[in-house]
Amino acid sequence: MDYRNQQSTATENGTLPTVSRPGKKLRLKKRAGLLRDAEILTYRGHGTERCLQIKGRVIETAGKKTALFKHNKKLYNFFTTIRSLRSNEIPGAELEAQFRGKTYRFYTDNEGFFLLNLWCDDEPLEPGWHAVNLQLMDSIGGNRATAAVHSYVPPADSEFAVISDIDDTVLNSSAFNKIQQVKLTLFKDAASRTAVDEVVPLYQRLVKGASGHANNPMFYLSRSGWNLNNLLEEFLDLNELPPGPMFLRDLAWREAKSIALGSNNHKIDYIRSLMNTYPHLSFVLIGDSGQHDPETFWQIAMENPGRIKAVYLHDLERKSRREAVAAICSDLQARGVPVVHSTKVTGYAEHMEKLGLIKPAE
């Protein structure tokens, strides 16, 4: 996020904001005894040596009904996914965060999400992952849920940062075949999903950089909803892809989108935010030829001359996009931005070696 422009959903040491007071729906359900136990979902965040961002959501637990289907993996995955997509958010839930001896109190927003900046002006944050302990301030449905949220601070000497799309760039998701995409989403768990060929060793080399021992930050984007965050994080971990903060969408359609984590232009907004947060870093952008990644990357390159080291686009071979994508690639190259547009990720490695992004293979 852009720490210079973003307002957090709380202030330090108990001063509560007025924007997200407990909603009528929450109060009525609580009075009627209809609230189930609350659960704090946490999403990987990021930060700098001066500020750490944490984000997550508070929802009602969905119970254990899916246990009935554990003998049938497809049905189990189906009902687990449906439960996550139909999660009952808890707006206006009050939480407390403990970090470095300081206490922060804040409310969830209209969709149950929270986004909080923890400023650390007294002592710089060291590079790496930081854990922040969270707790609900009130008993909701009979419990005061706790959780730990993790955020990553890149080393000051990172060679560059990587921003990668997920769908059909890292994860085979059939984004242009809607029926197949729905089937994959509903019936496949993280262990059943497959990574795009050769992307795992390539990303492992990218985070190590040209020196072979760097720790370059990796950020992931997807048009999937925040409801699928846990599945996607598990997929990254199971496939030994570099862990990193993830930026998804609030898919609310009947209600207003999340104040904290909702955006209609989420990909370009998040990329701009990351580039503002790390003004000293250049970026490698990786996506595919669909879902407007080429247009988004072109716009970012125009806004940030000299800061885009390279653009890599996985060619999904859609005729309707061929001319537009080719024109964008040609324009980027004419402006001095290296571009690779290929059906095979295997072609990226040689190009990255020539640019000095990764250490040559031995």
CORLIN-V157356 format. One record per backbone hydrogen bond with DSSP energy under -0.5 kcal/mol. CO is the residue of the C=O (numbers start at 0). NH is the residue of the N-H. If there is no record, write none. Layout:
CO_NH + CO_NH
This chain:
0_2 + 1_4 + 1_5 + 8_106 + 10_104 + 11_14 + 13_15 + 14_10 + 17_20 + 22_26 + 23_27 + 24_28 + 25_29 + 26_30 + 27_31 + 28_33 + 28_34 + 29_32 + 36_60 + 38_40 + 38_58 + 40_56 + 42_54 + 43_245 + 44_151 + 45_52 + 46_153 + 48_124 + 49_119 + 50_47 + 51_117 + 53_115 + 54_42 + 55_113 + 56_40 + 56_58 + 57_89 + 58_38 + 63_66 + 64_67 + 65_68 + 66_69 + 68_71 + 68_75 + 70_72 + 71_75 + 72_76 + 73_77 + 74_78 + 75_79 + 76_80 + 77_81 + 78_82 + 79_83 + 80_84 + 81_85 + 83_86 + 86_88 + 87_59 + 88_90 + 89_92 + 90_22 + 92_107 + 93_136 + 93_137 + 94_105 + 95_134 + 96_103 + 97_132 + 98_101 + 101_98 + 102_12 + 103_96 + 104_10 + 105_94 + 107_91 + 108_91 + 108_111 + 111_57 + 112_108 + 113_55 + 114_8 + 115_53 + 115_117 + 116_118 + 117_51 + 127_152 + 129_150 + 131_148 + 132_97 + 133_146 + 134_95 + 137_139 + 138_140 + 139_37 + 139_142 + 142_139 + 142_144 + 144_135 + 146_133 + 148_131 + 149_44 + 150_129 + 151_46 + 151_153 + 152_127 + 154_157 + 160_283 + 161_163 + 161_218 + 162_285 + 163_220 + 165_168 + 165_169 + 165_170 + 169_195 + 170_167 + 170_172 + 173_176 + 175_177 + 176_180 + 177_181 + 178_182 + 179_183 + 180_184 + 181_185 + 182_186 + 183_187 + 188_191 + 188_192 + 193_171 + 195_198 + 197_201 + 198_202 + 199_203 + 200_204 + 201_205 + 202_206 + 203_207 + 204_208 + 205_208 + 206_215 + 207_211 + 207_212 + 207_213 + 208_358 + 214_154 + 216_161 + 218_163 + 219_246 + 220_165 + 223_248 + 224_227 + 225_228 + 227_231 + 228_232 + 229_233 + 230_234 + 231_235 + 232_236 + 233_237 + 234_238 + 235_240 + 236_239 + 244_219 + 245_247 + 246_221 + 248_225 + 248_250 + 257_261 + 262_265 + 264_268 + 265_269 + 266_270 + 267_271 + 268_272 + 269_273 + 270_274 + 271_275 + 272_276 + 273_277 + 275_278 + 277_280 + 281_160 + 282_308 + 282_309 + 283_162 + 284_311 + 285_164 + 286_313 + 289_292 + 291_295 + 292_296 + 293_297 + 294_298 + 295_299 + 296_300 + 297_301 + 298_302 + 299_303 + 303_306 + 306_282 + 306_308 + 308_337 + 309_284 + 310_339 + 311_286 + 312_314 + 312_341 + 313_288 + 313_315 + 316_318 + 317_320 + 317_321 + 318_321 + 318_322 + 320_324 + 321_325 + 322_326 + 323_327 + 324_328 + 325_329 + 326_330 + 327_331 + 328_332 + 329_333 + 330_334 + 331_336 + 332_335 + 335_337 + 337_310 + 339_312 + 339_341 + 341_314 + 343_346 + 344_347 + 344_348 + 345_349 + 346_350 + 347_351 + 348_352 + 349_353 + 350_354 + 351_355 + 351_356 + 351_357 + 352_355
